[in-house]
Amino acid sequence: MTLFGQKTTKNLRMEDVPENDAWKSWFQLYGPKLLLCARQWTRSAADAEDVLQEAFVRYWKHQRHLPGDPMALLVTSVRRAAFDLGRREGRRSAREARTVDDGGDHSPFFAPLPGEEDERRAALEGALRRLPAEQREVMVLKIWGELTFEQIATELEIPANTAASRYRYALIALRRELTAADCHG
C-alpha cells in the first residue's frame, strides 16, 4: 500500500535534483509522508495541509542547507508548526468563548489504489485511529516519517526505549485487531 497513492523513493536528498525543480520534486516525494505526520498533531486534514505548507516553506527558505537528515528536520518543523497552530486556535477559541468540537475528522489516511480492497484499507485506518495517541504518533513517525527511534525520542522528548516500546505495542495491537478482522470478515 502506498501513502496517498504515491510511490516513494527512500532518502532522496534535495541536492540530488536540479535546483529549479528541487523543491517541487522533493515535496512531491516526501509531502504525503509529512502530511500523515502533520495529521497526528492537527484537528483536521485541512489544518494538516496548512501546517505542512508553512513548515515546508520555512524549512526551504531557512534550513535546507543545514547538516543532518532533512526528513528529521522537516518533521520537527511540521510538529512545531502544528503546535503553533494549536496554540493560536486555542487562544482564538478562548477569546471567542465558544466550544470546540471533539476534532473527529475522519478523512482517510490513505488514498485508495485501483484494485485495492477498500475494506482492508478501512480496517487499517480504523485500527490506526483506535491506537492510543502516543503509539500512533510513534508508528507514523517510524514508518511514514522514516525516523529512527533516536530521532523519534528527540522529537517527542522521550527515551529511545520508550519510543521503541510504543512502536512494538502499536504493532502488536494492529496485528491483533487486523487478524481478528480477517477472521470475522
Residue frames as a rotation matrix with the C-alpha (Angstrom) as fourth column:
MET 1
0.585 0.811 0.000 0.00
0.811 -0.585 0.000 0.00
0.000 0.000 -1.000 0.00
THR 2
-0.536 -0.741 0.404 1.33
0.728 -0.648 -0.222 3.40
0.426 0.175 0.887 -0.86
LEU 3
-0.328 0.355 -0.875 0.52
0.665 -0.572 -0.481 6.51
-0.671 -0.739 -0.049 1.06
PHE 4
0.140 0.512 -0.847 -1.87
-0.211 -0.821 -0.531 8.85
-0.967 0.253 -0.006 -0.75
GLY 5
0.868 0.336 0.365 -1.46
0.214 0.410 -0.886 6.85
-0.448 0.848 0.284 -3.95
GLN 6
0.691 -0.688 -0.222 2.19
-0.666 -0.486 -0.565 7.86
0.281 0.538 -0.795 -4.46
LYS 7
0.753 -0.582 -0.306 5.22
0.604 0.797 -0.029 5.65
0.260 -0.163 0.952 -4.62
THR 8
0.883 -0.459 0.098 8.26
-0.458 -0.797 0.393 6.96
-0.102 -0.392 -0.914 -2.81
THR 9
0.419 -0.861 -0.287 12.00
0.302 0.431 -0.851 6.58
0.856 0.270 0.440 -3.06
LYS 10
0.838 -0.067 -0.541 13.82
0.541 -0.018 0.841 6.45
-0.067 -0.998 0.021 0.24
ASN 11
0.300 -0.780 -0.549 16.42
0.561 -0.321 0.763 9.02
-0.772 -0.537 0.341 1.27
LEU 12
0.256 -0.199 0.946 16.35
0.858 -0.404 -0.317 11.37
0.445 0.893 0.067 -1.72
ARG 13
-0.245 -0.420 -0.874 18.38
0.733 -0.670 0.116 14.44
-0.634 -0.612 0.472 -0.80
MET 14
0.721 0.572 -0.392 17.39
0.234 -0.733 -0.639 17.84
-0.653 0.369 -0.662 -2.09
GLU 15
0.020 -0.812 -0.583 20.81
-0.607 -0.473 0.639 18.24
-0.794 0.341 -0.503 -3.60
ASP 16
-0.554 -0.261 0.790 20.10
0.255 0.851 0.460 15.20
-0.792 0.456 -0.405 -5.82
VAL 17
0.272 0.701 0.659 17.63
0.920 0.011 -0.392 17.07
-0.282 0.713 -0.642 -8.06
PRO 18
-0.425 -0.459 0.780 18.22
0.726 -0.688 -0.009 20.15
0.541 0.562 0.626 -10.23
GLU 19
-0.905 -0.064 -0.420 17.85
0.353 -0.663 -0.660 23.44
-0.236 -0.746 0.623 -8.35
ASN 20
-0.777 0.622 -0.092 14.92
-0.603 -0.696 0.389 24.75
0.178 0.358 0.917 -10.39
ASP 21
0.094 0.832 -0.546 12.89
-0.418 0.531 0.737 21.59
0.904 0.159 0.398 -9.71
ALA 22
-0.763 -0.550 -0.340 14.36
0.012 0.514 -0.858 20.64
0.646 -0.659 -0.386 -6.35
TRP 23
-0.828 0.439 0.350 11.62
-0.477 -0.222 -0.851 21.85
-0.295 -0.871 0.393 -4.05
LYS 24
0.113 0.916 -0.384 8.83
-0.992 0.124 0.003 20.52
0.050 0.381 0.923 -6.29
SER 25
0.034 -0.174 -0.984 10.38
-0.352 0.920 -0.175 17.09
0.935 0.352 -0.030 -6.65
TRP 26
-0.880 -0.444 -0.170 11.28
0.012 0.336 -0.942 16.82
0.475 -0.830 -0.291 -3.02
PHE 27
-0.631 0.711 0.311 7.86
-0.697 -0.343 -0.630 17.99
-0.341 -0.614 0.712 -1.85
GLN 28
0.217 0.718 -0.662 6.07
-0.900 0.410 0.149 15.64
0.379 0.563 0.735 -4.23
LEU 29
-0.192 -0.413 -0.890 8.12
-0.114 0.910 -0.398 12.75
0.975 0.025 -0.222 -2.93
TYR 30
-0.812 -0.281 -0.511 8.02
0.435 0.293 -0.851 13.45
0.389 -0.914 -0.116 0.80
GLY 31
-0.690 0.574 0.441 4.92
-0.603 -0.793 0.089 15.63
0.401 -0.205 0.893 1.15
PRO 32
0.266 0.878 -0.398 2.46
-0.394 0.476 0.787 12.75
0.880 -0.053 0.472 1.67
LYS 33
-0.044 -0.354 -0.934 4.59
0.698 0.659 -0.282 11.24
0.715 -0.664 0.218 4.44
LEU 34
-0.941 -0.338 -0.021 4.93
0.265 -0.697 -0.666 14.59
0.211 -0.632 0.746 6.15
LEU 35
-0.391 0.880 0.270 1.20
-0.638 -0.471 0.609 15.21
0.663 0.066 0.746 5.75
LEU 36
0.353 0.489 -0.798 0.46
0.204 0.792 0.576 11.99
0.913 -0.366 0.180 7.61
CYS 37
-0.506 -0.588 -0.631 2.81
0.787 -0.016 -0.616 13.13
0.353 -0.809 0.471 10.38
ALA 38
-0.917 0.170 0.360 1.05
-0.223 -0.968 -0.113 16.51
0.329 -0.184 0.926 10.48
ARG 39
-0.014 0.983 -0.184 -2.33
-0.301 0.171 0.938 14.75
0.954 0.069 0.293 10.83
GLN 40
-0.043 -0.049 -0.998 -1.18
0.762 0.644 -0.065 13.37
0.646 -0.763 0.009 14.16
TRP 41
-0.680 -0.356 -0.641 -0.83
0.705 -0.558 -0.438 16.87
-0.201 -0.750 0.630 15.58
THR 42
-0.919 0.392 -0.051 -3.76
-0.388 -0.871 0.300 18.68
0.073 0.295 0.953 13.97
ARG 43
-0.436 0.842 0.318 -7.54
-0.287 0.205 -0.936 18.52
-0.853 -0.499 0.152 14.20
SER 44
0.681 0.726 0.096 -8.33
-0.088 0.212 -0.973 18.18
-0.727 0.654 0.208 10.51
ALA 45
0.257 -0.545 0.798 -6.87
0.896 0.443 0.014 17.32
-0.362 0.711 0.603 7.15
ALA 46
0.703 0.050 0.710 -7.11
0.439 -0.815 -0.378 20.98
0.560 0.577 -0.595 6.12
ASP 47
0.889 -0.408 0.209 -5.12
-0.427 -0.571 0.701 22.08
-0.167 -0.713 -0.681 9.17
ALA 48
0.429 -0.751 0.502 -2.52
0.337 0.649 0.682 19.39
-0.838 -0.123 0.531 8.43
GLU 49
0.386 -0.254 0.887 -2.12
0.913 -0.035 -0.408 20.69
0.135 0.967 0.218 4.89
ASP 50
0.864 -0.038 0.503 -1.72
-0.041 -0.999 -0.005 24.26
0.503 -0.016 -0.864 6.14
VAL 51
0.762 -0.593 0.259 0.83
-0.324 -0.002 0.946 23.18
-0.561 -0.805 -0.194 8.73
LEU 52
0.355 -0.638 0.683 2.78
0.706 0.662 0.251 21.17
-0.612 0.394 0.686 6.17
GLN 53
0.558 -0.119 0.822 2.90
0.671 -0.518 -0.530 24.07
0.489 0.847 -0.209 3.74
GLU 54
0.896 -0.203 0.394 4.03
-0.359 -0.853 0.378 26.51
0.259 -0.480 -0.838 6.43
ALA 55
0.630 -0.677 0.380 6.68
-0.120 0.399 0.909 24.11
-0.767 -0.618 0.171 7.73
PHE 56
0.391 -0.492 0.778 8.00
0.856 0.504 -0.111 23.27
-0.337 0.709 0.619 4.27
VAL 57
0.696 -0.119 0.708 8.29
0.339 -0.815 -0.470 26.92
0.633 0.567 -0.526 3.20
ARG 58
0.848 -0.393 0.355 10.04
-0.522 -0.509 0.684 27.77
-0.088 -0.766 -0.637 6.46
TYR 59
0.508 -0.667 0.545 12.38
0.240 0.718 0.654 24.80
-0.827 -0.201 0.524 6.02
TRP 60
0.489 -0.302 0.818 13.11
0.872 0.172 -0.458 25.51
-0.002 0.937 0.348 2.35
LYS 61
0.771 -0.142 0.620 13.89
0.062 -0.954 -0.294 29.17
0.633 0.265 -0.727 2.97
HIS 62
0.544 -0.466 0.697 15.95
-0.782 -0.583 0.221 28.86
0.304 -0.666 -0.682 6.15
GLN 63
0.334 -0.353 0.874 17.02
-0.701 0.526 0.481 25.30
-0.630 -0.774 -0.071 6.98
ARG 64
0.979 0.203 -0.032 17.53
-0.178 0.757 -0.629 23.20
-0.103 0.621 0.777 3.87
HIS 65
0.433 -0.887 -0.161 21.30
-0.279 0.038 -0.959 23.69
0.857 0.460 -0.232 3.87
LEU 66
0.287 -0.301 0.909 21.70
-0.955 -0.012 0.297 22.62
-0.079 -0.954 -0.291 7.50
PRO 67
-0.687 -0.545 -0.481 23.57
-0.565 0.817 -0.119 19.38
0.457 0.190 -0.869 8.10
GLY 68
-0.681 0.407 0.608 21.60
-0.351 0.548 -0.760 16.34
-0.643 -0.731 -0.230 9.13
ASP 69
-0.728 0.505 0.463 18.70
0.658 0.705 0.265 14.29
-0.193 0.497 -0.846 7.89
PRO 70
-0.905 0.391 0.166 16.30
-0.282 -0.845 0.454 16.58
0.318 0.364 0.875 6.02
MET 71
-0.116 0.914 -0.390 13.32
0.184 0.405 0.895 14.39
0.976 0.032 -0.215 6.92
ALA 72
-0.127 0.018 -0.992 14.07
0.978 0.169 -0.122 14.71
0.165 -0.985 -0.040 10.63
LEU 73
-0.921 -0.236 -0.312 14.43
0.289 -0.948 -0.135 18.48
-0.263 -0.214 0.941 10.29
LEU 74
-0.704 0.708 0.064 11.17
-0.320 -0.396 0.860 18.70
0.634 0.585 0.506 8.38
VAL 75
-0.021 0.695 -0.719 9.29
0.610 0.579 0.542 16.52
0.792 -0.427 -0.436 10.86
THR 76
-0.466 -0.214 -0.859 10.49
0.852 -0.371 -0.370 18.83
-0.239 -0.904 0.355 13.63
SER 77
-0.992 0.086 -0.088 9.36
-0.110 -0.945 0.309 21.84
-0.056 0.316 0.947 11.61
VAL 78
-0.403 0.896 -0.186 5.96
-0.033 0.188 0.982 20.26
0.915 0.401 -0.046 10.94
ARG 79
-0.067 0.352 -0.933 5.49
0.900 0.425 0.096 19.41
0.430 -0.834 -0.346 14.61
ARG 80
-0.722 -0.249 -0.645 6.36
0.555 -0.765 -0.326 22.95
-0.413 -0.593 0.691 15.70
ALA 81
-0.900 0.435 0.023 4.05
-0.305 -0.668 0.678 24.47
0.310 0.604 0.734 13.09
ALA 82
-0.184 0.861 -0.473 1.24
0.328 0.508 0.796 22.17
0.926 -0.009 -0.376 14.27
PHE 83
-0.182 0.074 -0.981 1.78
0.983 0.016 -0.181 23.15
0.002 -0.997 -0.076 17.89
ASP 84
-0.950 -0.144 -0.276 1.88
0.144 -0.989 0.020 26.83
-0.276 -0.021 0.961 16.92
LEU 85
-0.623 0.782 -0.013 -1.40
-0.223 -0.161 0.961 26.40
0.750 0.602 0.275 15.08
GLY 86
-0.070 0.588 -0.806 -2.87
0.725 0.585 0.364 24.62
0.685 -0.559 -0.467 18.09
ARG 87
-0.537 -0.194 -0.821 -1.88
0.770 -0.509 -0.384 27.45
-0.343 -0.839 0.423 20.40
ARG 88
-0.980 0.191 -0.056 -3.29
-0.195 -0.876 0.441 30.06
0.035 0.443 0.896 18.01
GLU 89
-0.369 0.891 -0.265 -6.55
0.007 0.287 0.958 28.17
0.930 0.351 -0.112 17.69
GLY 90
-0.174 0.253 -0.952 -6.76
0.925 0.373 -0.070 27.71
0.338 -0.893 -0.299 21.45
ARG 91
-0.795 -0.168 -0.583 -6.29
0.406 -0.861 -0.306 31.41
-0.451 -0.480 0.753 22.08
ARG 92
-0.856 0.516 -0.036 -8.80
-0.352 -0.528 0.773 32.30
0.380 0.674 0.634 19.37
SER 93
-0.218 0.804 -0.553 -11.35
0.377 0.592 0.712 29.88
0.900 -0.053 -0.432 20.77
ALA 94
-0.348 0.039 -0.937 -10.89
0.935 -0.065 -0.350 31.19
-0.075 -0.997 -0.014 24.28
ARG 95
-0.959 -0.038 -0.280 -11.29
0.024 -0.998 0.053 34.77
-0.282 0.044 0.959 23.04
GLU 96
-0.631 0.751 -0.194 -14.46
-0.485 -0.187 0.854 33.91
0.605 0.633 0.482 21.21
ALA 97
-0.672 0.305 0.675 -15.67
-0.623 0.259 -0.738 31.81
-0.400 -0.916 0.016 24.17
ARG 98
0.400 0.801 -0.446 -17.13
-0.910 0.404 -0.089 29.03
0.109 0.442 0.891 22.12
THR 99
0.382 -0.172 0.908 -16.93
-0.360 0.877 0.318 25.29
-0.851 -0.448 0.273 22.44
VAL 100
-0.304 -0.560 -0.771 -14.59
-0.952 0.154 0.264 23.43
-0.029 0.814 -0.580 20.13
ASP 101
0.739 0.605 -0.297 -15.83
-0.630 0.776 0.013 20.12
0.239 0.177 0.955 18.76
ASP 102
0.731 -0.402 0.551 -14.04
-0.166 0.678 0.716 16.88
-0.662 -0.615 0.429 19.56
GLY 103
-0.070 -0.829 -0.555 -11.83
-0.862 -0.230 0.452 17.14
-0.503 0.510 -0.698 16.47
GLY 104
0.041 0.157 0.987 -13.31
0.012 0.987 -0.158 13.99
-0.999 0.019 0.038 14.98
ASP 105
0.203 -0.055 -0.978 -12.04
-0.939 -0.295 -0.178 14.49
-0.278 0.954 -0.111 11.45
HIS 106
0.231 -0.041 0.972 -12.38
-0.066 0.996 0.058 11.14
-0.971 -0.078 0.227 9.75
SER 107
0.654 -0.115 -0.748 -10.85
-0.754 -0.178 -0.632 11.93
-0.060 0.977 -0.203 6.39
PRO 108
0.974 -0.218 -0.056 -8.94
0.209 0.969 -0.131 8.93
0.083 0.116 0.990 5.05
PHE 109
0.417 -0.908 -0.049 -5.28
-0.242 -0.163 0.957 8.43
-0.876 -0.387 -0.287 5.87
PHE 110
-0.619 -0.657 0.431 -4.62
0.137 0.450 0.882 6.51
-0.773 0.605 -0.189 2.64
ALA 111
-0.099 0.535 -0.839 -5.78
-0.923 -0.365 -0.124 7.14
-0.372 0.762 0.530 -0.90
PRO 112
0.473 0.308 0.825 -7.30
-0.084 0.948 -0.306 4.03
-0.877 0.075 0.475 -2.44
LEU 113
-0.613 -0.686 -0.390 -5.37
-0.557 0.025 0.830 2.44
-0.560 0.727 -0.398 -5.27
PRO 114
0.106 0.657 -0.746 -7.02
-0.969 0.237 0.071 0.84
0.224 0.715 0.662 -8.29
GLY 115
0.186 0.062 -0.981 -7.95
-0.220 0.975 0.020 -2.73
0.958 0.212 0.195 -7.48
GLU 116
-0.848 -0.521 0.093 -7.15
-0.179 0.115 -0.977 -2.31
0.499 -0.845 -0.191 -3.80
GLU 117
-0.206 0.771 -0.603 -9.51
0.778 0.502 0.377 -3.76
0.594 -0.391 -0.703 -1.24
ASP 118
-0.165 0.244 0.956 -11.39
-0.279 -0.941 0.192 -0.83
0.946 -0.235 0.224 0.26
GLU 119
0.840 0.531 -0.107 -12.41
-0.085 0.323 0.942 -2.96
0.535 -0.783 0.317 3.26
ARG 120
0.382 -0.786 -0.485 -8.80
0.889 0.456 -0.037 -3.75
0.250 -0.417 0.874 4.15
ARG 121
-0.525 -0.548 0.651 -7.79
0.409 -0.834 -0.371 -0.08
0.746 0.072 0.662 3.87
ALA 122
0.207 0.698 0.686 -10.76
-0.428 -0.566 0.705 0.93
0.879 -0.440 0.182 6.04
ALA 123
0.867 0.080 -0.492 -9.86
0.337 0.635 0.695 -1.73
0.368 -0.769 0.523 8.62
LEU 124
-0.096 -0.982 -0.160 -6.26
0.926 -0.029 -0.377 -0.48
0.366 -0.185 0.912 8.74
GLU 125
-0.460 -0.021 0.887 -7.37
-0.006 -1.000 -0.027 3.15
0.888 -0.018 0.460 9.09
GLY 126
0.594 0.767 0.241 -9.82
-0.311 -0.058 0.949 2.20
0.742 -0.639 0.204 11.84
ALA 127
0.662 -0.424 -0.618 -7.17
0.701 0.643 0.309 0.23
0.267 -0.638 0.723 13.68
LEU 128
-0.443 -0.846 0.298 -4.73
0.687 -0.534 -0.493 3.16
0.576 -0.014 0.817 13.44
ARG 129
-0.168 0.461 0.871 -7.37
-0.301 -0.866 0.400 5.56
0.939 -0.195 0.284 14.79
ARG 130
0.817 0.570 -0.090 -8.07
-0.125 0.327 0.937 3.27
0.563 -0.754 0.338 17.76
LEU 131
0.032 -0.875 -0.483 -4.42
0.777 0.326 -0.539 3.12
0.629 -0.358 0.690 18.83
PRO 132
0.552 0.023 -0.834 -3.54
0.668 -0.611 0.425 5.28
-0.499 -0.791 -0.353 21.81
ALA 133
0.996 -0.087 -0.027 -2.30
-0.087 -0.825 -0.558 8.65
0.026 0.558 -0.829 20.53
GLU 134
0.368 -0.922 0.116 1.23
-0.714 -0.200 0.671 8.02
-0.596 -0.330 -0.732 21.85
GLN 135
-0.104 -0.374 0.922 1.54
0.237 0.891 0.388 4.71
-0.966 0.259 -0.004 20.00
ARG 136
0.683 0.427 0.592 0.01
0.667 -0.033 -0.745 6.06
-0.299 0.904 -0.307 16.78
GLU 137
0.890 -0.379 -0.253 2.36
-0.408 -0.910 -0.073 9.05
-0.203 0.168 -0.965 16.86
VAL 138
-0.031 -0.949 0.315 5.45
-0.552 0.279 0.786 6.84
-0.833 -0.149 -0.532 17.17
MET 139
0.070 0.118 0.991 4.17
0.556 0.820 -0.137 4.44
-0.828 0.560 -0.008 14.49
VAL 140
0.915 0.326 0.237 3.60
0.377 -0.484 -0.790 7.25
-0.143 0.812 -0.566 12.00
LEU 141
0.655 -0.729 -0.197 6.98
-0.694 -0.684 0.225 8.85
-0.299 -0.011 -0.954 12.71
LYS 142
-0.142 -0.735 0.663 8.74
-0.303 0.670 0.678 5.49
-0.942 -0.105 -0.318 12.36
ILE 143
-0.032 0.184 0.982 7.01
0.698 0.708 -0.110 4.16
-0.716 0.682 -0.151 9.24
TRP 144
0.639 0.392 0.662 5.95
0.766 -0.407 -0.498 7.22
0.074 0.825 -0.561 7.25
GLY 145
0.934 -0.351 -0.060 8.32
-0.330 -0.917 0.225 9.74
-0.134 -0.191 -0.972 8.76
GLU 146
0.694 -0.667 -0.271 11.18
0.307 0.615 -0.727 7.26
0.651 0.422 0.631 8.33
LEU 147
0.322 -0.569 0.757 12.76
-0.798 -0.593 -0.107 8.40
0.509 -0.569 -0.645 11.60
THR 148
-0.414 -0.508 -0.755 14.95
0.123 0.791 -0.600 6.26
0.902 -0.341 -0.265 13.81
PHE 149
0.463 0.562 -0.685 13.95
0.744 0.174 0.645 5.60
0.482 -0.809 -0.338 17.40
GLU 150
-0.390 -0.672 -0.629 16.65
0.872 -0.489 -0.018 8.05
-0.296 -0.556 0.777 18.46
GLN 151
-0.921 0.076 0.382 15.17
0.137 -0.855 0.500 10.74
0.365 0.513 0.777 16.22
ILE 152
0.061 0.997 -0.052 11.65
0.280 0.033 0.960 9.96
0.958 -0.073 -0.277 17.45
ALA 153
0.206 -0.060 -0.977 12.87
0.973 0.117 0.198 10.14
0.103 -0.991 0.083 21.04
THR 154
-0.802 -0.548 -0.237 14.40
0.559 -0.829 0.023 13.54
-0.209 -0.114 0.971 20.41
GLU 155
-0.706 0.582 0.403 11.28
0.035 -0.539 0.842 14.78
0.707 0.609 0.360 18.61
LEU 156
0.308 0.937 -0.165 8.86
0.152 0.123 0.981 13.61
0.939 -0.327 -0.104 21.31
GLU 157
-0.202 -0.510 0.836 11.23
-0.755 -0.462 -0.465 14.25
0.624 -0.725 -0.292 24.23
ILE 158
0.823 0.373 0.428 11.02
-0.552 0.703 0.449 10.66
-0.133 -0.606 0.785 25.45
PRO 159
-0.130 -0.888 0.441 13.68
-0.554 0.433 0.710 7.95
-0.822 -0.152 -0.549 25.91
ALA 160
-0.425 -0.119 -0.897 14.51
-0.885 0.261 0.385 5.93
0.188 0.958 -0.216 22.78
ASN 161
-0.994 0.067 -0.085 13.49
0.084 0.969 -0.230 2.74
0.067 -0.236 -0.969 24.60
THR 162
-0.389 0.907 -0.162 10.06
0.059 -0.151 -0.987 4.24
-0.919 -0.393 0.005 25.25
ALA 163
-0.054 0.313 -0.948 9.71
-0.916 -0.394 -0.078 5.09
-0.398 0.864 0.308 21.57
ALA 164
-0.736 -0.295 -0.609 10.66
-0.552 0.782 0.287 1.53
0.392 0.548 -0.739 20.63
SER 165
-0.895 0.441 0.071 8.22
0.263 0.649 -0.714 0.10
-0.361 -0.620 -0.697 23.19
ARG 166
-0.141 0.882 -0.449 5.36
-0.357 -0.469 -0.808 2.25
-0.923 0.046 0.381 21.94
TYR 167
-0.223 -0.023 -0.974 6.12
-0.974 0.037 0.222 1.14
0.031 0.999 -0.031 18.40
ARG 168
-0.939 -0.187 -0.290 6.22
-0.182 0.982 -0.042 -2.52
0.293 0.013 -0.956 19.44
TYR 169
-0.665 0.747 0.014 2.92
0.229 0.222 -0.948 -2.22
-0.711 -0.627 -0.319 21.36
ALA 170
-0.048 0.634 -0.772 1.31
-0.733 -0.547 -0.404 -0.49
-0.679 0.546 0.491 18.38
LEU 171
-0.527 -0.212 -0.823 2.40
-0.779 0.508 0.368 -3.30
0.340 0.835 -0.433 16.05
ILE 172
-0.983 0.179 -0.046 1.02
0.181 0.876 -0.446 -5.91
-0.040 -0.447 -0.894 18.44
ALA 173
-0.372 0.897 -0.240 -2.31
-0.033 -0.271 -0.962 -4.06
-0.928 -0.350 0.130 18.74
LEU 174
-0.070 0.319 -0.945 -2.60
-0.940 -0.339 -0.045 -3.60
-0.335 0.885 0.323 14.98
ARG 175
-0.783 -0.281 -0.554 -1.71
-0.483 0.836 0.259 -7.23
0.391 0.471 -0.791 14.31
ARG 176
-0.872 0.487 0.055 -4.25
0.280 0.588 -0.759 -8.42
-0.401 -0.646 -0.649 16.88
GLU 177
-0.148 0.877 -0.457 -7.02
-0.263 -0.480 -0.837 -6.20
-0.953 -0.004 0.302 15.55
LEU 178
-0.102 0.078 -0.992 -6.39
-0.987 -0.133 0.091 -6.86
-0.124 0.988 0.091 11.86
THR 179
-0.937 -0.208 -0.281 -6.10
-0.237 0.969 0.074 -10.61
0.257 0.136 -0.957 12.45
ALA 180
-0.641 0.767 0.045 -9.40
0.274 0.283 -0.919 -10.55
-0.718 -0.576 -0.391 14.30
ALA 181
0.015 0.637 -0.771 -10.97
-0.653 -0.578 -0.490 -8.56
-0.758 0.510 0.407 11.44
ASP 182
-0.524 -0.277 -0.805 -9.67
-0.821 0.414 0.392 -11.14
0.224 0.867 -0.445 8.93
CYS 183
-0.990 0.140 0.010 -11.18
0.128 0.932 -0.339 -13.96
-0.057 -0.334 -0.941 10.98
HIS 184
-0.333 0.924 -0.187 -14.57
0.282 -0.092 -0.955 -12.25
-0.900 -0.371 -0.231 11.14
GLY 185
-0.035 0.274 -0.961 -14.52
-0.721 -0.673 -0.166 -10.97
-0.692 0.687 0.221 7.55
